[in-house]
Amino acid sequence: MTLNAVTAGDFDVAAPLVLLHGFGGGAFVWREVMTGLPEGYPVIAYDLPGHGLSLHAEGIGGAGRMAKAVIADLESRDIRQFHVAGHSLGGAASAILALKSPERVLSATLFAPGGFGPAINHRALARYASAETSAELRRALEVMMGFNANIPDAMVADMLAARGDPAAREALARIFEAMFVVSSSGERLQGTLPMEGLAALSMPQVVVWGEEDCILPPSQSEELPANIAVHRIPKAGHMLVDECPERVIELLRNAIMRSR
């Protein structure tokens, strides 16, 4: 099956903005962001493989497989060029899209992206992936968001609904395992993206990190190639799209307006 996506705007006026959510999310995480983009601007917010209505789609696994599924779906929609933005796992997939199809990607905006260093809080992600009740999910999100951040009831409800099907929980478990490599000492690490490849890309690239991210260390946004603009957000954790949607909207508006 092709991937499910929520679309908005007029696809005849500009190259669309493609939005890729993080692990355990869905197209729904971009709901508020989409309402803040320029009126009529074309947007495609995907349910990545193993998530939402793409639960049974091809491409369940790590960021590389997901990027391959997204590019195949974009081809089926006859979309030749696009801006891409992604969060966490979706950020890693966005970077891979830029690396694999640089002629098609007009800009890449990466929010707390995976793949920028080996360190990852796999224990916190395991608790998040296995949460089956509102209380369990809320406790997991408390670690993933900035200190004393508000966790809206609607956010918890959306995430619980997305994993209500037993097949969805099985898919999350498969994706969780695919995100890691095991070191010789038995430590779970994440695979890393080729920084030299990102350094060679000509399209605008932006990396955004919360200074209180407890999943992926903010230090992974340091010493990046000179062609990558870096923004650090004080008092924000890992869940940037939920924690600071206004800042996310601002950065995305900048990305898409730059090429108009």
C-alpha positions as CSV (number, residue, x, y, z in Angstrom):
1,M,0.0,0.0,0.0
2,T,1.1,3.6,-0.5
3,L,1.6,5.8,2.6
4,N,-1.2,7.7,4.2
5,A,-0.8,11.4,4.4
6,V,-2.8,14.5,5.4
7,T,-2.6,17.1,2.7
8,A,-3.5,20.7,2.5
9,G,-3.1,23.7,0.2
10,D,-2.8,24.2,-3.5
11,F,-0.2,21.9,-5.1
12,D,-0.1,24.1,-8.3
13,V,1.3,27.2,-6.6
14,A,4.6,25.9,-5.1
15,A,6.8,22.9,-4.2
16,P,5.1,21.3,-1.2
17,L,6.5,21.0,2.3
18,V,6.8,17.3,3.4
19,L,6.5,16.7,7.1
20,L,7.8,13.5,8.8
21,H,6.9,12.8,12.4
22,G,9.0,11.1,15.1
23,F,8.9,7.6,16.6
24,G,5.4,6.7,17.9
25,G,3.8,9.8,16.3
26,G,1.8,10.4,13.2
27,A,0.6,13.0,10.9
28,F,-1.5,14.4,13.7
29,V,1.5,15.8,15.5
30,W,1.8,18.5,12.8
31,R,-1.9,19.7,13.1
32,E,-1.2,23.0,14.8
33,V,1.9,23.7,12.7
34,M,0.0,23.2,9.5
35,T,-2.6,25.8,10.5
36,G,0.3,28.4,11.0
37,L,1.8,28.0,7.6
38,P,1.0,30.5,4.8
39,E,-2.6,30.2,3.6
40,G,-2.9,27.8,0.7
41,Y,0.7,26.6,0.9
42,P,0.9,22.9,-0.1
43,V,1.7,20.5,2.7
44,I,2.0,16.7,3.0
45,A,2.1,15.3,6.5
46,Y,2.8,11.6,6.4
47,D,2.0,8.7,8.6
48,L,5.3,6.9,8.4
49,P,5.4,3.1,7.9
50,G,4.2,1.3,11.0
51,H,2.3,4.4,12.2
52,G,-1.3,5.5,11.9
53,L,-3.0,4.6,8.6
54,S,0.3,3.5,7.2
55,L,0.5,0.7,9.8
56,H,0.8,-2.0,7.2
57,A,2.8,-0.1,4.6
58,E,6.1,-1.2,3.2
59,G,9.1,0.4,4.9
60,I,8.7,-0.5,8.6
61,G,12.2,-0.3,10.1
62,G,14.8,2.4,10.6
63,A,15.1,5.8,9.1
64,G,16.6,4.6,5.8
65,R,13.7,2.3,5.0
66,M,11.2,5.0,5.9
67,A,13.0,7.5,3.6
68,K,12.8,5.0,0.8
69,A,9.1,4.6,1.4
70,V,8.5,8.3,1.4
71,I,10.3,9.0,-1.8
72,A,8.4,6.2,-3.5
73,D,5.1,7.7,-2.4
74,L,6.1,11.1,-3.6
75,E,6.9,9.7,-7.0
76,S,3.5,8.1,-7.1
77,R,2.0,11.5,-6.4
78,D,4.2,13.0,-9.2
79,I,5.9,15.4,-6.8
80,R,9.4,16.1,-8.2
81,Q,10.7,18.7,-5.8
82,F,9.8,19.5,-2.2
83,H,10.9,21.0,1.1
84,V,11.3,18.5,3.9
85,A,11.1,18.8,7.7
86,G,11.2,16.0,10.2
87,H,11.3,15.4,14.0
88,S,13.6,12.8,15.6
89,L,13.3,9.6,13.6
90,G,11.6,11.7,10.9
91,G,14.5,14.1,11.1
92,A,16.9,11.3,10.3
93,A,14.7,10.2,7.5
94,S,14.5,13.8,6.2
95,A,18.3,14.0,6.2
96,I,18.5,10.7,4.3
97,L,16.1,12.1,1.7
98,A,18.4,15.1,1.2
99,L,21.4,12.8,0.9
100,K,19.8,10.4,-1.5
101,S,17.8,12.8,-3.6
102,P,19.6,16.2,-3.4
103,E,18.2,17.3,-6.7
104,R,14.6,17.0,-5.3
105,V,15.0,18.5,-1.8
106,L,14.8,22.3,-1.8
107,S,15.5,22.6,2.0
108,A,15.8,20.4,5.0
109,T,14.7,21.5,8.5
110,L,15.5,18.9,11.2
111,F,14.1,19.1,14.7
112,A,16.1,17.1,17.2
113,P,17.0,14.7,14.5
114,G,18.3,11.2,14.9
115,G,21.7,10.2,13.4
116,F,23.8,13.2,14.5
117,G,25.7,11.2,17.1
118,P,25.7,7.7,18.6
119,A,24.3,8.6,22.1
120,I,20.6,8.0,22.6
121,N,18.5,7.5,25.7
122,H,17.1,4.1,24.7
123,R,15.7,3.3,28.1
124,A,13.4,6.4,28.0
125,L,12.4,5.5,24.5
126,A,11.6,1.9,25.5
127,R,9.3,3.2,28.3
128,Y,7.6,5.5,25.7
129,A,7.2,2.7,23.2
130,S,5.7,0.2,25.7
131,A,3.3,2.7,27.4
132,E,-0.3,1.4,27.1
133,T,-2.2,3.7,29.5
134,S,-2.5,7.4,29.8
135,A,-0.6,7.4,33.1
136,E,2.3,5.4,31.6
137,L,2.5,7.6,28.5
138,R,2.4,10.8,30.5
139,R,5.3,9.6,32.7
140,A,7.3,8.7,29.6
141,L,6.6,12.1,28.1
142,E,7.7,13.9,31.3
143,V,11.2,12.7,30.5
144,M,11.0,13.5,26.8
145,M,9.9,17.1,27.3
146,G,11.5,20.1,28.9
147,F,11.5,20.6,32.7
148,N,8.0,21.0,34.0
149,A,6.6,21.3,30.5
150,N,2.8,21.2,30.0
151,I,1.7,17.8,28.6
152,P,-1.7,18.5,27.0
153,D,-4.4,15.8,27.5
154,A,-5.1,15.9,23.7
155,M,-1.4,15.0,23.0
156,V,-1.6,12.0,25.3
157,A,-5.0,11.0,23.8
158,D,-3.7,11.2,20.2
159,M,-0.7,9.1,21.0
160,L,-2.7,6.5,22.8
161,A,-5.2,6.2,20.0
162,A,-2.3,5.8,17.5
163,R,-1.1,2.7,19.3
164,G,-4.5,1.2,20.3
165,D,-4.3,-1.6,17.7
166,P,-2.1,-4.5,18.9
167,A,-0.5,-4.4,15.4
168,A,0.5,-0.8,16.1
169,R,2.3,-1.8,19.2
170,E,4.0,-4.7,17.4
171,A,5.2,-2.2,14.7
172,L,6.6,0.1,17.3
173,A,8.6,-2.7,18.8
174,R,10.0,-3.6,15.4
175,I,10.9,0.1,14.7
176,F,12.4,0.4,18.1
177,E,14.8,-2.5,17.5
178,A,15.7,-1.2,14.0
179,M,16.8,2.2,15.4
180,F,19.8,0.8,17.3
181,V,23.1,-0.8,16.9
182,V,24.8,-2.7,19.7
183,S,28.4,-1.8,20.6
184,S,31.1,-4.3,21.4
185,S,30.4,-3.6,25.1
186,G,26.7,-4.2,24.7
187,E,25.6,-0.6,24.7
188,R,22.6,0.4,22.5
189,L,23.6,3.3,20.2
190,Q,22.0,4.9,17.2
191,G,23.6,4.8,13.7
192,T,25.0,8.1,12.5
193,L,24.6,10.0,9.3
194,P,27.6,10.9,7.2
195,M,28.5,14.5,8.1
196,E,30.7,14.8,5.1
197,G,27.7,14.0,2.9
198,L,25.6,16.7,4.6
199,A,28.5,19.1,4.3
200,A,28.5,18.6,0.5
201,L,24.8,19.5,0.0
202,S,23.9,22.8,-1.5
203,M,20.2,23.2,-0.2
204,P,19.6,25.1,3.0
205,Q,19.8,22.9,6.0
206,V,18.6,23.8,9.5
207,V,19.0,21.8,12.7
208,V,17.0,22.7,15.8
209,W,17.6,21.3,19.3
210,G,16.0,21.8,22.7
211,E,18.5,22.7,25.3
212,E,16.8,20.3,27.7
213,D,16.6,17.3,25.4
214,C,17.1,14.1,27.4
215,I,16.7,11.7,24.5
216,L,19.3,13.0,22.1
217,P,22.1,15.1,23.7
218,P,22.0,18.8,22.7
219,S,25.8,18.4,22.2
220,Q,25.0,16.6,19.0
221,S,24.1,19.9,17.4
222,E,27.7,21.2,18.1
223,E,30.5,21.2,15.5
224,L,28.3,20.5,12.6
225,P,29.3,21.3,9.0
226,A,29.4,25.0,8.3
227,N,26.5,24.9,5.8
228,I,24.1,23.7,8.5
229,A,22.4,26.5,10.5
230,V,21.8,25.5,14.1
231,H,19.1,26.8,16.5
232,R,19.0,25.9,20.2
233,I,15.8,26.5,22.0
234,P,16.0,27.2,25.8
235,K,13.8,25.3,28.2
236,A,12.7,22.9,25.4
237,G,13.1,19.1,25.5
238,H,12.9,16.5,22.7
239,M,9.3,17.0,21.6
240,L,9.8,20.3,19.9
241,V,6.8,20.1,17.6
242,D,4.5,19.8,20.6
243,E,6.5,22.0,23.0
244,C,7.1,25.1,20.9
245,P,4.9,25.0,17.8
246,E,5.2,28.7,17.2
247,R,9.0,28.5,16.8
248,V,8.6,25.4,14.6
249,I,6.1,27.4,12.4
250,E,8.5,30.4,12.2
251,L,11.4,28.2,11.1
252,L,9.3,26.3,8.5
253,R,7.9,29.6,7.1
254,N,11.5,30.8,6.7
255,A,12.5,27.7,4.9
256,I,9.6,27.7,2.4
257,M,9.6,31.4,1.8
258,R,13.3,31.5,1.1
259,S,12.8,29.7,-2.2
260,R,9.8,31.6,-3.4
